[in-house]
Amino acid sequence: MGTIKDIVDLSTQLANSVSDRKITADLNRIQSLTLQLQAEEADLHETNMKLREELLEVKTENNKLAAKIDQNNSWEEQLVEYELVTTEGRATVYQFKGNPVHYACPSCISKKQIQILQDGRNIAGSFKCPGCEVVFPVNPAKRKSPPKVRSSRNPLRY
């Protein structure tokens, strides 16, 4: 009877051993799948971080573009107060539509800068741009008629 009992015990151990191997194989598979999931999670985390960086860059670029649009709109609002005119001296400049009347340099306006031309207070009537230093013949002095010369026929009497 002892032998049968030994055989039963041995067969039970063998059955448990086979069961343990199956459980071990299943545990190994579960561990492998867990490692794969962890690797995928790490990849997703890295991708998420890259996307956040890209989003930040896009937001920064968007803010820069919005600022440029605001600046451009502001420039357009400023420029609408000026009109391109040809002066008496045949200079083509921008003239302020309001008061005080003044002129602005067309070269500087093309660079989106308003530089008010400064009167040179000279006979030529030239105005100078303080930005690019170009001189414009805006307001030439009117020539006075020459003084009248009295003829000898009509001498002065004392």
C-alpha positions in Angstrom: 0.0 0.0 0.0 2.9 2.3 0.7 3.9 2.0 -2.9 0.5 3.0 -4.2 0.5 5.9 -1.9 4.0 6.9 -3.1 2.7 6.7 -6.7 -0.3 8.8 -5.9 1.9 11.3 -4.2 4.3 11.3 -7.1 1.5 11.7 -9.7 0.1 14.6 -7.6 3.5 16.2 -7.5 3.9 15.7 -11.3 0.4 17.1 -12.0 1.2 20.1 -9.8 4.5 20.5 -11.5 2.9 20.5 -14.9 0.3 23.0 -13.6 3.2 25.1 -12.2 4.9 25.1 -15.6 1.8 26.2 -17.3 1.3 29.0 -14.8 5.0 29.9 -15.1 4.5 30.1 -18.9 1.4 32.2 -18.5 3.2 34.5 -16.0 6.1 34.8 -18.5 3.7 35.8 -21.2 2.0 38.3 -18.9 5.4 39.8 -18.0 6.4 40.0 -21.7 3.1 41.7 -22.5 3.6 44.1 -19.5 7.1 45.0 -20.7 5.7 45.7 -24.2 3.0 47.9 -22.7 5.5 49.8 -20.7 7.7 50.3 -23.8 4.6 51.5 -25.7 3.7 53.8 -22.8 7.2 55.3 -22.8 7.0 55.8 -26.6 3.6 57.5 -26.2 5.0 59.7 -23.4 7.9 60.7 -25.6 5.6 61.4 -28.6 3.3 63.4 -26.2 6.3 65.5 -25.1 7.3 66.2 -28.7 3.8 67.2 -29.6 3.7 69.6 -26.6 7.0 71.2 -27.7 5.6 71.5 -31.3 2.4 73.0 -29.9 4.4 75.5 -27.9 6.4 76.5 -31.0 3.1 76.8 -33.0 1.6 79.0 -30.3 4.7 81.2 -30.2 4.7 81.6 -34.0 1.0 82.3 -33.9 1.5 85.0 -31.3 4.3 86.5 -33.4 2.0 86.5 -36.5 -0.8 88.1 -34.5 1.5 90.8 -33.3 2.6 91.4 -36.9 -1.0 91.7 -38.0 -1.7 94.1 -35.2 1.4 96.1 -36.1 0.4 96.1 -39.8 -3.2 97.2 -39.0 -1.7 100.0 -36.8 0.6 101.0 -39.7 -2.4 101.1 -42.1 -4.3 103.3 -39.6 -1.4 105.7 -39.4 -0.8 105.8 -43.2 -4.4 106.6 -44.0 -3.8 110.0 -42.4 -1.3 110.9 -45.2 -1.7 111.3 -48.9 0.9 111.4 -51.6 1.2 114.8 -53.1 3.5 116.7 -55.5 4.6 120.0 -54.0 5.2 123.4 -55.6 8.9 122.4 -55.8 7.9 119.2 -57.7 8.8 116.9 -54.8 6.6 113.9 -54.4 6.1 113.4 -50.6 3.4 112.4 -48.2 1.3 115.2 -46.7 -0.5 114.9 -43.4 -4.2 115.5 -44.0 -4.8 117.1 -40.6 -3.2 119.8 -38.6 -0.5 120.8 -38.3 0.2 120.3 -42.0 3.6 118.6 -42.5 5.3 116.3 -45.0 6.7 112.8 -44.6 9.5 111.1 -46.5 8.2 108.6 -49.1 11.4 106.5 -48.9 11.0 106.0 -45.1 7.3 105.3 -45.5 8.2 102.5 -47.8 10.1 101.1 -44.8 7.0 101.6 -42.6 8.5 104.6 -40.8 7.1 108.0 -40.7 9.9 110.6 -40.8 8.6 114.2 -40.7 10.6 116.3 -43.2 12.4 119.2 -41.6 12.3 122.7 -43.2 15.8 123.8 -44.1 14.7 127.4 -43.9 16.6 128.3 -47.0 15.9 130.0 -50.3 15.7 126.7 -52.1 12.8 125.7 -49.9 14.3 122.3 -49.3 13.2 120.0 -46.6 15.4 117.2 -45.2 14.4 113.8 -43.9 16.0 113.2 -40.5 15.9 109.4 -41.1 17.5 108.9 -44.5 18.7 112.5 -44.9 17.3 112.9 -48.4 16.6 116.5 -49.3 13.3 117.4 -51.0 12.6 120.7 -52.9 9.2 121.1 -51.2 8.6 124.8 -51.1 10.9 126.9 -53.3 11.0 130.5 -52.5 9.0 132.7 -54.9 11.3 134.8 -57.0 10.7 138.5 -56.4 10.4 140.6 -59.5 13.6 142.5 -60.1 13.6 146.1 -58.8 12.4 148.7 -61.2 15.1 150.7 -62.7 14.3 154.2 -63.3 15.1 155.4 -66.8 17.3 158.3 -67.5 14.4 160.0 -69.1 12.8 160.5 -65.8 15.5 161.6 -63.5 14.9 162.0 -59.8 14.2 165.5 -58.8 15.5 167.0 -55.6 
